[in-house]
Amino acid sequence: MGERVTQAELNRTTLARQHLLARSHDGVAAVVRAVGGLQAQHADMPYLALWSRRAGQTIAALESALADRAVVKATVMRSTLHLVASRDWPVLDAVSAEQRLAAWRASARRAGIDLTELNDAVREYCARPRTVDEVEAFAAARHPGVDAAAAIPGGVTRAWWRLASAGGGLVHVPPSGMFGSHAPPRYVDGRVWLAGVLPTPADEVGPDGSEPDGSEPDEARARAVGQYLRAFGPASAADVARGLGIRGTTPLRRALARLDLRVLEGPDGRELLDVADGVTVDGDAPAPARLLPRWDHLLVAYQDRDRLLDAAAGAGVYRRNGDVLPTYWVDGRVAGTWSLDVDRARATLRLGPLGAQPAGDRRDELEAEAAELLAYVAADAAERVVTWAPGAPGAPGGPGAPGARASG
């Protein structure tokens, strides 16, 4: 095994690669690519995540990147919505589709449906934007008399959509992905949407994850793993599998075998993997206060999250229903959660510590960062206030009390 890396070094290395030690001055697509994508179940989440990572970030900058197709919204890692750099979409889509096809193949077989054939037809149908209802109606019409939901044990909603989209290849078109948008998504074939944008052909990997010659999709997986390690490494094989949503040890092992990797020993003795040119950051590097949104990719990309937060903090961040709360970070680790209440008259960002102290001697720095975030997301509010949750140790009683920060 290679050199030993400490927990503090893992922490600072991860934060550096996520541009959380110092905001990046690169363009939107370059930063989105560098940090491994932005999780996007909720419309505003990627905008908050990018603000914490990119200097001078504006809402318009990310919206322009979506409109210009430099960034695309799609279901990729862990079968979850993300914004990713368009150049990365074909590989990430192929790896995700491979997992979804495996998950839905038995149900499709019971229904007498060929998933790859159905996906090919759906992608052709989605040469122009279509809604989920339209895709479901199209898929059902191709299989008259078939009850897709009945073929799925336990039943699910949107059964035809799940089967029709299992093979991937579809991306969202604006206004989906735009700040504050809650419009029903429309989907289009990614090869159509990104024609002329991708540096390589969008069909470099097939909709089932295979390469054009029909070989196993090890190369696609290897490229996805390399991207993951550049954004989140050093990491264990279990971390990689968790972050990308790869099931089974054999596919991951075969992908890893294609890469030139650096091997390290973690603080607990586990083997950690990294790209060959990966650099480890000193554990004493300064880590400024940061705020990350609900479901930030960083907090769900690892199997072992010890480098990011303590077990006690984890209990306050990860909810039983699977939710991951917005977090604030002090000295490089999760120290609390936050919430936002916005209308045109007033915007309030409320901080809630997970430990005995709200932020120690970094409290002013944290409140200043929170005030900047509040100005970013609520620029039109007549009044903006950063305050602390009731009952927080040493916290002010509310807006206007000593220690509260108001602006606007």
N, C-alpha and C positions, 0 to 999 in steps of 0.2 A: 504494500500500500504506500501511497505517496506521503507528502508532508502533512503534518497535522495542522488543522485549522481550528481556531478557538471560536467559541460562541459569539464573542464580540466581533471577531473578524467576519464571521458569516453574516452577522447583522449589518455591519457597515458595507460589506461587499454587495449584499442584496439591495440595500437602500441606494447605493451608488448607481447600480445598473438600472434601478427604477427611477433615477433622476430625482430622488428624494433627499439627497445630501446637498445637491446644487441643481437648480432648475436648468434645463437644457435650452440653448438658444437655437436649436435646429428647427426645421419646418415641422408642421403638424404630422404629416405622414411618417417622417423619419423618427419622430418621438414615439408615435403610436407603435411603430415597428420595433423600436429599441426596447420598449417595456412589455412587449408580448401581447399587445392588444388591450382594449378597454372594455370591461364588462358592461353590458348595455341592456339589461332587462327593463330598466326604467329610463325614460327619455333623457333625464338630466344627468344621470350618473357619469357618463363619459366626460361630460364637460367639466365636472368637478374634479374627476381624476386627472384630467389633462392639465387643469389649472395648477394643481399641486406639483406638476412635473415639468412644465414648460414656461419659460420666462416670457412675459408679455402676452400670455395667452388671453384671447378674447373669444367670446361665444361665436362671433362672426367668423373667426379663423377656422374653427372646426366645421361650422356649417358650410363654409366655402370648400373645404377639403372633401366633404360629402358630395356637394353639388358638382365639383370638378372631377369626382370619381377617383381621387387619390386615396381616399379612405372609403370603405364599404361596410355596411351593417349586414351581418349574416349569422346564422346558427353554425358555430364551429366548435371550439374546444368544449368538451364535456356536454355537447349538444345544447349549448347555452348561447344566447345572443351576445355578440361582441361587435365592436368596431375594430377593424383590422386594416393594416395597409393593404391596398388592393393587390399589390405585387405578391403578397403572402397568401391571398385568399385561395388560389387553386389548390395549394398543398394542404392548407388547414382544412379546407372543405373536403378534400379527398380522405384525409385521416378521420375526420368526424363522420363522414358518410359510411366509411367501412364499419365503424362501431354501430351506427344506427341500423345499417342493413343486417348486421349480425343479430341485433336485438329484436328486429321485427320479422326476420325470415320465417320463423316457425308459424307465426300468426298468418303471414301471407300464404304459406303453404296450405294451411287449413282452409283458407278462403279460395284457394286455387288461383292465386295471383303471382305473377312473375314481377318481383319488385324492380328489377333493373329495366325490364321492358316498360313498366308503368312509369318509372322515373324518366326514361327517354321521351315518352309521349308527353309527360307533363312539362318537361323542359322546352319541348317544341311548342307546346300550347302557351308557355310563358315567354314567348318571343316578345310579347308586350306585357306590361304590368297586369297582374291578376290578383284578386282578393282570395282569401282562404275559401270563402264560400264558392267562388267560381272554380277553383281547383278541385274542391270536393265534388262539385256537380259534374265536372269533366271526368274525374276518375270513376265515379259511380256509373256514369253513362257508358263507360267502356266495359263495365262488368255488370250487365243487367241481372238482377236477381240475387246478387251477392250482398250479404249482410256483413260488412267489414267489422263492425263492432262485435258481432257475435263470435267472430273468429279470434278475438283477443281475450285471453283469460282475465277475468275480473272487470272487463269492460273499461273503456276510456272515452273521453270526449274527443271529437274531431278524429274519428278513426280513419276515415279516408285521407285526411290531410297527413296524418302520421305515416301512413303507408306510402302515399304518393311522394312525400318529401324525404323519405328515408335515404334515398340515394343522393341527396344533396343537390348542389348545382344552382340553388336559388338564392338571390340576395334581395334585400329590401331596397325600395326606391324612395327618395324623399317625397313627402315630408317625414316619413319614418326616419328617425335618427336626428331630426332637428330639435333644437332646444325647446322644451315644453310641449312638444307635439304628442298628442294622444290619439291621432287619427288612426283608423284601422290600417294595418300594414298592407302594402301591395308588393308582390313578388315578381321578379323577372329572372330569366336565365342569366347567370352571371357572365357567361361568355358573350352574351349580347350587350349587357350593361357595360362591361369593361373592354369591349372591343376597341382596339386602338390605344388602350391605357396600359395594358400589361406589357412588360418588357419581353416576355416569352409567351407562346400561345397558351391560352387559357385551358386548352384540352391536353396539356402536357401530362396530366394524370386524369384517368377516366372517372366518371361519376361513381363507380364502385370502388375507387381507390386504386385500380389497376393502372399500369402504365400502358402506352399505346401498343406494345408488343404482347400484352396479355400476361406479363410476369407479375409476381407478387409485388404489392406496393411498398416494399421495404425502403426504396429510395424516398418516396414521399414521406414516410414515417421518419426516416433519418433526418430529412430536412426540417421537419417540424420539431423534432427533438433538439436539433442544433439551435433553432430559433428559441426554443424554451430555455435552454441552458444559457444562452447569451443574455436573456432577460432575467432569469431567476437563479442561475447557478452560483456556486456549486450546489448540487442537489443530489439526493439519492435516486435510485431507479424507481422507488415507490413514489417519490415526489413527482418525477417526470410523468409516471403513469397517471397519477392523480390530476396533475395540471392539464394534461392533454386529453384525458379521458380514454386512455388506451387500456383495454382489458386483455388479460392474458400475458404471461411472461414471455412466451415465444416471440410474438410480434415485436415486443419492445427489445428483447435481446438481439434480434436480427437487425433492428434499426440501429442499435448502439454499436454493433459490430462494424457498421459502415463508416463510423465517425472516428476521427483522430481526437481522442479525449485525454484530458488530464485527470488523474485519479488522486484524490486527497483522503485523509482520514478525518472524520468529523470529531467534535468534542466528546461524543459518546462512543467513539470507536467504529462507527459505521462508515462504509465506503461512500464517498461523495464523488460525483462526476462533474466535469466542467469542460468547456471548449478548450482546445489546446493553448490558445493565446489568452485565456482568461487571467485576469489580474485580481489578486486578493487585496482588499483595502485594509489598512491598519485599523484595529479595533478602537483606537483612541480618536479617530477622525471626528470632528464636530458634526453633530446631527441636529439641524434646526427643527423647531416645532412645525408639524404638518397636520393637515386635516384631510382625511380620505373619505370618499362617499360610501354609502350603503353598497354592499356586494363588490367592493374594490377587488380587482383581480388578484392583487398581492395576497389578500387574506384567504383566498380559496385555491391558490396554485400549489400548495404544499400538503403532503401527508403529515409531515412533522413541522409544526409551526413554532417550535421553541425559540427560534432565532428572532421571532417577531413579538411575542407576547408571552406572559406567564399564564399558567393554567387558571389562576384565579381571575385574571383579566379575560381569558377566553370564555369563561362561564358567563360573563356579562356582555360578550360580543356576539357569540354564536347562539342563536335561539333554537329551541326544540323543533320549531316548525321549519327549520332550515334557513331562516333569515340571518343575514350578517349585517350588524348595525354600522352606521357611520362612526368612524373612530378618529380620535386625535392622538398624536404621537409626541412624546417628550423624550429627549435624549435617545431617539432611535427606536423606541418601543411603544406599543399601545399603552396609553395611560388613562383613556376614558372614551366616552361616546359623546355625540352631539346630535342635536335636532334643530330643525329649521321651521319657522312659522312665518310665512310671507303673505302680505297683501299690499296694495298700493299705499296704504296709510302707514304701515309699520312692518318692519322685518326684524325678527328676533332669532338669534342663534344662541342656543342654550347648551352649555358645556356640562357634562356630568362625569366626575372622576370615578374610576374603578378602584382606587386605592385610598389610603388614609389622607393624602394631600392632593389638592386640585392640580397643582403643577410645580410645587416647590418654588425654587428661585427662578423658574422659567415661565412663571405665570404671566408676566407682562408680555413676553415674547409670544406666548400662545394666544393671548387675547388680541394682540396686534394682528397675528396671522388670521385669526377668526374674523376680525373686522374687515380685513382685505377680502376674504372669501365672501363675506356678506355683501360687500360692495359689488363684487363680481356677479353674484346671482340675483341681487335685488337692487340694481342701479336706479330703478324708478321709484323705490320706496321713499316716502317723505322723511321717515326716521328709521335708522338702523341701530340695533342695540345688541351687544354681546353680553350675556349674563351667565350665571351658573344655576344649575338645577337646585331647587329648594332642598335644604338639608345637607348640601355639600360642605365638607369641613372647611371652615374659613371663608366660605363663599358669601358674596353680598346678598342682601335680601331681595334684590331685584333691580330693575332699571332705576337709575338715579341714586342707588345706594353706593357707598364708597367701593371703589374697585370695578364698578360697571363701566363699560366702554360704549359710548354713544356717538353716533355720527349721522350725517344726512342733512 
